[in-house]
Amino acid sequence: MRWAGQQIDVETPGTLPGLGSIAGLVRSVTTPEFRGITFHEVVARSALNSVPGTMLPFNWTINPYRGCTHACRYCFARPTHQYLELDQGEDFDQQIVVKTNVADVLRRELARPSWAHEPVALGTNTDPYQRAEGRYRLMPGIIEALAGSGTPLSVLTKGTLLRRDLDLLTAAAEQVHVGVAISLALLDEDLRKTLEPGVPSVRGRLDLIRAVREAGLPCGVMVAPVLPWLTDSSEQLDHLFAELASAGATGVTPLVLHLRPGVKEWFMGWLAREHPQLVGRYESLYGHGTNASPSYRNAFESKVRPLLNKHGFGRSSSHRSHESSRPPRRTAKRSDSQQEALF
């Protein structure tokens, strides 16, 4: 396995038979609470990842975990597991790399004179609040290190475990800008259970949005991915946006499914099992690349724009939440703190 980029070059005791030669791997762990999941605890060499030139409003990310127990069939990060010589399918869902010392390493990196206190994003690859965070509790140390160094941060998650750290996030927002976004793309629980089986319920995430807003933080929502012919009808989107508005979301960003190589094969296998009647349509729609055809995307944009406006999430809304590092303590009207995207 290619683990050297994640670890220091020190062999440590306590590894399972056959894994002792992997530098930096402390141990591999299975527990009854996480049936079918193996955690590979590593000693990380770095915490901050540089991502320059991506056209995104941040140049740095932190990924305390590799792999994700959310098991979303469409997850764009699946191919990253192949770098570790693990597969992008079940291994991505079940073989989770845990950077157990990530907060300590981060503190050292943030203390360097060269650190420019640029915004740092969490949740851009795998979810920092996946179920593993309940066991390892890496995020509190990360949040405290970033805020204490004067570094702005943002978190994107499907995980309701974020609620545990709301006090930390609100305290951090007294020091730096803190952005929070929840990923929620559908309301159909039956579809969720097959499409993203490890993700908390729809109701749980709607309640999380409310809790974030009650804590005085802005909360954007990534409606992503929107699935052609499964979650993209005007009626479905109208209902979803209404629920998000009711929960107090301060911005909504809908994104149509894109299928990278490696992800496409895994997703299409799921589609063939669950919705075989759509396989041909998807093959045609994604036949020329990662993104849906331009005609579909243009039609979707025309359809979704008036629905966003209807529920107060349109582009013309004000974006005052970007003007201050500290949002209002009380829940503000959406027009006062609109965010179309936190990242």
N, C-alpha and C positions, 0 to 999 in steps of 0.2 A: 504493500500500500504506500502511496505517496503522502506521507503525513509530515514530512520535514518542514513544510511551510507553515504548519500549525504549531510546531513544538520546538523546544530547546533540545540540543543534542546531548541529552543525558539519559542513560538507561536507569529506570527507577524500579525498585522492588514492588512486588505485589501484583504483577501482571499475570494473566491466565497463561497456561501452557501454550507455546507456539507464538505468543505475541510479545515476548520479552525483547525481541530485536527491533521493535518499532520504537524509535527514539521519542521520548516524551510521553508515551502512553503509560499512564499510571495504573489503570485497571479497567476491565470491562465488567459491567454490572447488569444483572437482571434481578427484578424484584416482582413479587406477586401483584403489587399495585399497578404495575405496568406490564401486563401480560403480553408476551410477544415482542417486547421492546428491549434492545440492548443499548446501554449507555457506555460510550467509550470516553473515559475521563482523561483529558490530555492537559499538559502544562503548556500554555500558549506562549509563543515568543513575542507576539504583537497583539494589540487590541484594535487599534485604529487602522481602517482600510482606506487607502486613497483611491478615489474614483473621479479623477479630473476629466474634463472634456466630455461629460455625459449629457450636457444640456439640461441638467437638473439643478435646483437651487441649493445644492450642497456638494461638497467635494470629499466628505468623509463619512464612513459608516462604521458601525460595530455589529458584529454577528457573534453573540455568545454561544450559539449553537449552530451546528451544521446537520442538515436533515431536519425533518419536522413531522411530529406525530399528528398534525392536522390531517395529513394524508390526502390533501386536495388533489383530485385527478388532473387538474389543469396547471399545477404549480410550475411557474416558469423557472424556478431554481433547481429543478430536478437534475439537470445535466451537471451541476456542480459536484454531485456525488461521484461522478465517474472519474474525477481527478484523484479521488482516494481509492480508485479501482473497486468501487462499489457501484451497484446498478442504480439507475434513476427511477426504478419502480419500487418494489417492496423494500429494498435496502434504504432508500431515501426516507420511507415512512417508519422503518423499524430499527435502523442502525444510526443512533444519534450521537454525534460528537459534541462533547461538553467541555468548554474551555474553563476549567474550574478556577483558574487564577486570573481571569480576565480583568476583574476590577483592580487588582494590584498592579498588573501590567499597565492598565489604562492610567492609573495615577502617576506612574513614572513617565509615561509619554506626555501627559498633560503638563507636567512640571518642567519640561524642556524649554529653554529660552526661545527656541525656534517655533514653539506652538503659537499660532496666530488666533486662537479662539474662534475658529470658523465653525459654523453650524455642523452638528453631527446627527445623522439619521439612524434610527434603529427600526428594524422590521422591513428593510428593503430587500432582503434575501430570504432568510427563514424567520419565523415568528419568534420574537424574544419572550413572548408570553404563552408559548405552547405549554403543554402539560408538564414538561420536564422542569419548567421554572418553578413549579410548586415544590419540587424536590430540591433543586439546587440553589434557588434564591440568589441568582446572579444580578438581577436588575437593580435591587436597592443600592448595591455598591456602585454600579455604573452610573445611576442617576445622581448619587451624592458626589461622585468624583467629577462628573461633568459640571454640575451646578457650582460646586465648590471652587472649581478652576475658572469660573466665568465663561463657560462654553455653552452656547445655545444648543438645545436638543429637540428632537421630534421623535415620536413613536407611532408606528403603524402596526396594528394588531387585529387579529380575530379573537384573541384570548381574553376571556373575562377575568383572568388572573390580574390584569392591570388594576382592577378595583382595589386589590390589596395595597397597592402602592400609591393610591390617590393622595394621601397625606404627604408623601415624599414629593410627588410631582407638584402639588400646590405650593409646598415650601420651596422647591426649586424655582418655581415661577416668580418668586419674590426676588430672585437673584438674576435669572436669565430668561430669555424667551423660551417657552415650552410649548410645543405643538403636539396635539394628540389627534389621531385619526383611527377610526374603526373601519374594518373591511366588512361589508355586508351587502351582498349582491342579489339576494333572493329571499322570498318569504315562505316558500314551499318547504315545509319540514321534511316531507317524504323525499323530495329531490335532494335536499341537503344531506340526508343520511347516506345516500349512495354517492354523491358527488364530492362531499367534504366530510367524511364520516367522523373525523376526530375534532371537528370544530364545535364550539359551544352552540347551543340552540339560538335560533333567531330571536326569541324572546329575551334570552340572556344578554345578547348583544344590544338589543334596543334598551334594555334596562341599564346596561353599562353606559350607553350614550347619555341617558338621563343622569346617571351618577356623576359622570365627568362634568356635565353642565352645572349640576347642583354644587359641585366643588368649586365652581367659578372659572373653569378652564374652557377654552373653545374646543369644539370637537367636530372635525370634518369626517366625512364618510366617503370611502372609496367603494363605489358600486362597481366592483370588478372581480371577475370578468362577467360581462353580460354575454349570455350564451344565445347565439342565433337559434330561433325557433323553439327555445326552451324557456328563456326568461326575458325576452326582448319585446313582447307585445306592449302596445300603449297601455292596455289595462293593467298589466303586471307592473310596469314602471310607474304608472300613476299611483297605484296602491302603495308601492314601496316608498316613493317619495313622500306620500302623505304620512306614512308611519315614521319616516325619518324626521319630517318636520315636527310632528307631534312629540317626538322624543327630544327635540331641541337641537338637532344637528345644525352646525353653523356653516356648513358647506357640503356640497355633494359633487363628486367627480365620477361620472360613469365612463367605463372603458370597455370596449368590445374585446372578447377573447382573442388572444394571439397565441400561436402554437409554434414554438421553437422546435427544431429537430431534437429528438429525444423525448420532449414533452408530447409532441404530436402523436407519436406511436402509443404512448401510455394512455393518453386521453381518448384516442380513437378506439382502443381496445375496450375502454369503459363504455363508449358510445355504442359500439357494436353489441355489447351485452345488454345494455339498458334501453337503448333507443335505436334499434337497428334500422328503422325506417328513415333515419336522418343521415346515415353514413354517406350515401351518395351525394346528398346536398352539401355536407361538410367537405367532402373530397373536392367538389367543384368550387366551393367558396374559398377554400384554402389551398387550391391546386397550384398556385403560383408563388407561394411564399408563406411567411410567418403570419401576416395580417390577412384579415378578411378582404375580399375584393373591394376596390374603391367604390363601386356602385352601392354595395351594401353599407359601407361606412358613411357615405354621403346621405343615404336614405335614413340611416339611424340618427345622424346628427340633426337632420330636419325634423325627425319625429321627437327626439328627446328635448330639443331646445325649448319648445313651448311648455312642456311638462315641468322642466326646471323652473321656468319663469312662473308658472302657476303656483308652485309651492315655495317661492321665495328664494330659489337657489340659482337664479340666472346670472349671467356674466355682468349685467349692469348693476348688481347689488354692490354695496360698499364693502371694502375689505379692511376695516379699521383694526382688526385683530393683528394685522401685520405692522401696525404703527407703534406698538408698545410691547415691551417684554413681559408685561403683566396684564392679563385680561381682567375684566371687572369681576369682583367677588360674587356678585349676584348674576343670575342667568340673564344674559342680554337678549334682546330681540335679534333674530337672525340677520336682519338688515344692518345691524350695528357691528356684527363680527363675522361676516360672511367669509368663508374660505373655500375656494374651489379645489385646492390641493395643498396639503401641508408639505409635500416633498417635491 
